[in-house]
Structures are given as C-alpha cells and as structure tokens.
Amino acid sequence: EALAQKYDVVVTNPPYMGSSGMSANLSDYVKKYYPDSKSDLFAVFIEHCGQMAKKNGYQAMITQHAWMFLSSFEKLRSKLLAVDIVNMAHLGARAFEEIGGEVVQTTSFVIRKSHIVDYKGEYCRLIEPTSQQGKENLFLSKEECHTAKQKSFANIPGTPIAYWVSPQLLQAFISSPTLSTLSSPKVGLQSGNSEKYFRLWQEVDFHLISFDGNKNFKWFPCVKGGEARKWYGNNTSIINWEHDGAEIRNETSSVIRNPGFYFKAGLTWTKITSVFAVRFFPENMVLSDSSVYVFPDRMTYILAFLNSKLAPMIVGLLNPTLNFVATTIGAIPIIQCDSSEVGSLAEDNITITQKDWDFFETSWDFQRHPLLRKVPTIAEAFDQWQMECNDRFNQLKANEEELNRIFIDIYGLQDELTPEVEDKDVTVRKADLDRDIRSFISYAIGCMFGRYSLYKPGLIYAGGDWDSVYGDFPIEKISLNENVAHGTGFHTYGAPIVDKAVVYLKEPTEMQDAEEFWGVDADNIIPISDDEYFEDDIVGRFVEFVRIVYGTETLDENLQFIADALGGKGTPKEVIRNYFLTKFYADHCKMYQKRPIYWLFDSGKKNGFKCLIYMHRYQPDTIARIRTDYVHEQQARYRTAIADLEQRIANAATGERVKLNKQLKKLNDQAAEILAYEEKIHHLADQMIPIDLDDGVKKNYEIFKDVLAKIK
C-alpha cells in the first residue's frame, strides 16, 4: 500500500544486485515489468522510484554509476532524458571509507519529474580523489563543477551521461564519422577449447608454424590479448588452423567470427585491460576473441589517433570501465586530416617498438642477445644497451608528444589537454640490469642446448631433425676482416659477433671439436649441483660461455659484474651457482608464461640432484640417460665424499669436527634424497616414453611431474 502511493519526494540508497544473483521469480518479474533496467536491481529501483514520484516531484538516489555508461542501460538513459536531472555528485570509487577497492563506483543524483526544453543540470565530478575526505574537499571547492544541457547527451553514441564533455568534442561527435563507419571493429574466433587449440609459439616444433601465410601447415600465428602495449608487440600465441580450422569448426561450442579478415594486417587492442593501447599486427595471423580489431584504409593515421591522449579521454566518457568492447571504441569520432607527418611518426613508432619487442627471446623474430657486443666487458655492453634503450624510449616519447600536439590542434582541445606523456605510459622497455643479466644467462643456456648459437643469428634448433641442423656444422663462412684478430677468429676485444654477418670463429677438424667450441651439449643433459661434480657442470659451461663472448683477459671482471647484478654472498662462481640452484628455473617459468621449454629434473629441497634438458631435444631414452649417466654418478660421488668426511671427522680436532659434521649431515641428506629420487626416475626410465611437441608443455610436463620441478 505504501509503495503504491505517489510522493513529493522519494529518497533511497537501493539494493545492488546483478541479474546473475537474482532468484528465478525476481528475474522473471523484472524482465517482464522493467525490461529497460533488468540488468541490476539498483536500475530497477531508479525506474520504480520515478513511478512513485508525483508530477514535478523529486527523486534523490545514490547508486552504482554503471547506468550512466553501459550499453545494457542505454534504454533506461533514454527514458531519463525525458525528465530533468537537476544535479549530480559523481563520486566514483572509494567514496565510502567502509568500502575499499575499485568495484563499487557510485553517483548521487536528484531528478525532477518534469521536462524543460534545454534544461541545464549541475554536475560535480569527484572521481579523482581516492578518499571520502578528498571527495568532500573537492566538492566544497567547486573546482570540478560542470553545467550541461541534458539533450546534448543524445548527440553521443549510446547516450552516456557525459556531462563534462566540451563543446569542441561534442561538435566532433555531431559532425565527424565514427571509427565504426570507417572500419567496423571486429572480433575473432572462439575455439571452444583453448587448451587444445592454442599454444605459445615456443612450445611446438618451430618448423610447423606458418609465418608466411602458407596454408599447408598446422600452426599459425594468432593475435590474442596481453598487457597494454602500444604500436607493436604481444605476438606470442599460435593456433591450430590446419585445413582452414576444420577441427575447430567441428567443436560444439566454437564460433568462427569474421574469417574473411584473417591473415590481413590490422590494428588491435586487448578487450579487457587497465589501459587502452592499440598496436599494429602484420599479415598472416588468425584473430581470436580476446582482442578487438579494425582494418581502416588510413591505418597509420587511425593508429596514431587511437594511441594519442584523446582516444582514452573519449573512451572514458563513452564507457569508463576496463572493458574496451567493439561498440565503445567504434563510437569514437574521427576527424580526418591530410597529414603525412602523422603517418610518418606512426610508422617510426611501429619500427621502434618492434625493435624493442624483438630484442627479447620470447619474440619469434629474436636474433641475438643485446649484450653480445664488440667490447671486452659485459659492463660496457650493458652501458651501450642502456643508451640504446634510452634513445628508443626518448624518441618514442617525443614522437607520441608530437602526435598529441597534432591531434589536440585538430580537435581544438588546447584548453583541456596537454601533449606531455608520462614515462609510465611509454610502452617500450628501458634497460634493467637485473632483468637483462638474467636474460643473458637464459640466452647462454639456449646456446648450450643448441636453441641459439653465438655464430649465427636467430633461432637455430626448435624441433625437427637435429642432425640436419648440427650434423654438418652449417655455419656461414666469411673472411676475417679488420675487426677480427687474425688467426684466432676473435674480434680484437674477443667478442664473436660482427655487425654485417655471421662470423666463422674456428675451423673445426671434426664434429666433437665444433660442438665443444659452440657450447652445444651433446646429450641434452646439463647438471646443476652445489659443487663441480660433472665435467659439463652448468656453472663451468656458463663461465666458458662468458669467456668466449668477451675474452679470457676480462673473464674475472665479467663474472664479478654478473654476480653483483644477481646479488648474494660469496665468490662470483658461488653466486652464479646459487642462482642456478635456487632462482633460474623460476625466472625461466615466468619468462615463458609457465610453459617452460627447459625442464628441470629435481630431487627436492636438499638439492640432491638437479639437471636441465631442452624439451625440443627430448628423446624416449633421455630419462634413462639421466639416471645412468648422472643420477648414478652423483650417488657414487656422494658415497665417496661421505666416506672421506667420516675419515676426516675421526681424525679432526673438536672445533673442526663440528664444521665437518655439518657438511656430513648435508651430504647424507642429499644422498637420501637422491636415493628416493632414483626409484622414481627408474620407473619412468624403463617406460621409454615419447612426447609430441604439438601437445604443448602443459600436457607433456604432466607426464613427468613426479620427477620435474613444480612450475610456479
């Protein structure tokens, strides 16, 4: 009876409940009687409270602000334009000390049940302060007060309550084409089974990936989402699109969208991310549903505008959420201008960011590590790399600021925006000593396994016939030049890489000699232990790698630099050994997004036994060789070391005996751990299990999980 009456004033803070949380009865009821606000109960209350108010009565509410922007409330907004929004305090997130986080974003408003032509409402934009007191102070200062004609909202696609939009930008909406009219945004396929059809490119046989559009392959590069990155990058995924995706098309829940745009170059942005950033992607890629795509005629112009400061500002008034859907971005007005400078700057930015992307081994176009240089020390190499990174960063920042100036002038927004770009918004990487030394170590491991080579750029072996790659030592030969010390094959400073080509460092008399010089591990098993138990000990191999790259004379200096970058106590070799024992594998798993290509066989916390293998070189007898050639050998060395310590303890003085007993306990613990591990690995070794690289890391790793380190 109370709810059926009409009132002069209706005031409430209504309940918030999305449609997914409603009971069946409630859901059916609001769908029937409140179809324009059914998405959330607070929106239903906005409608119902309007029904409870008398003509010229007032309705005052505080609700989630989603109704102001989301497409699901567009019809509700159209209804509200028929009454007068008197005023609003747009609070945003953290308006109440009791409610933390960004989830609850609110707005407080008063509506009068009347309709006055050209009515102007008063609005306070209080979303920037991150505390209740901060919002109150800003409200009282009247610094963010706006007056807006209510009918102007209808000129903006989707009718958002964008009260802060300037007359200049409003005119752009009225008179300029939207992005969707120039190039309708597209979404890609839904596979129906991501684990089955998607891989990181590093997981499979590299020779089975089609990078040139040849359709007679199984795997194809795929555009997916990823972190916010402008201009170029995030190319890490592939998809099984064999026979034009025949297998995916047969999946019950798959949806193949816009296949006519596959294998075309275009622009893309991640659908759900904290920052709106658009990047160019080249031809010969399949489109997935985690991103949105456009294929405009003036591609570099559109790319430049979407990566300017204007686009995020416009997106913020169309839909201030983290979901950059096709309808939102498609509604951006594009003022077209004939400017060759815009296209030139955009192309330069693509080149800069592509170089940055390709300097890291997670790019399929990676050539060689950036610290391989014609200098005698890794410190000098890092200094050069740091300067290059800074130059790229500063050039990209300058280019982006110039583009901002151009578009601010085109849109007439000089009073609202400045062209400056903050460092945090420039999406190329600066040099980072810790990261870059760890990636240098990763590259060294790749050279040891034959994935990379000091003597030839790019990916050398990642599946296929090993003998066809390494059996004939296929290195391009070039004449020694003035940069190379005659007779040794090294540069004057000892570095093996020249600018123009691949250098032949040594005339191999036989394959064994060549393998030794290349650093390629013959049996694909590299042990990691807390002492030099094996000839192919990983620390010894790494030290040799550093010596080959920078020369013998500076070896100690370079090892010290590497150790200082890694951090830790002890001699350089001890620090490096501890890194391999405790941190390398976690770094590797992080770099390869929990799909490691080097697998760590690990007996446990006591470090009784550890070794690495390269997944792409795995053979059914690999585990048997690990057991017989390394685990058994390590057990024998423990027995010898334990017997030696026991004898020394018997003859030691009291003070020394304490220290020796501590060492003995450690060895006994390791011996016990490796004994239990030998039983596990014995069981697997006898099975001679093959793997299929097409199955990817996750499935193959699971087969051997009892003897491999956990992926974290």
Secondary structure, 3 states (H helix, E strand, C coil): CCCCCCEEEEEECCCCCEHHHCCHHHHHHHHHHCCCCCCEHHHHHHHHHHHHEEEEEEEEEEEEHHHHCCHHHHHHHHHHCCCEEEEEEEEEECCCCCCCCCCCEEEEEEEECCCCCCCEEEEEECCCCCCHHHHHHHHHHCCCEEEEEHHHHHHCCCCCCCCCCCHHHHHHHHHCCEHHHHCCCEECEECCCHHHHEEECCCCCHHHECCCCCCCCCEEEEECCCCCCCEECCCCEEEECHHHHHHHHCCCCCECCCHHHCCCCEEEEECECCCCCCEEECCCCEEECCEEEECCCCHHHHHHHHCCCHHHHHHHHHCCCCECCHHHHHCCECCCCCCHHHHHHHHHHHHHHHHHHHCCCCCCCCCCCCCCCCCCCHHHHHHHHHHHHHHHHHHHHHHHHHHHHHHHHHHCCCCCCCCCCCHHHCCCCCCCHHHHHHHHHHHHHHHHHCCCECCECCCCCCCCCHHHHHCCCCCCCCCCCCCECCCCCCECCCCCCCCCCCCCCCCCCCHHHHHHHHCCCCCCCEECCCCCCCCCCHHHHHHHHHHHHHCCCCHHHHHHHHHHHHCCCCCHHHHHHHHHHHCHHHHHHHHCCCCCCEEEEECCCCCCCEEEEEHHHCCCCHHHHHHHHHHHHHHHHHHHHHHHHHHHHHHCCHHHHHHHHHHHHHHHHHHHHHHHHHHHHHHHHCCCCCCCHHHHHHHHHHHCCCCECCCC
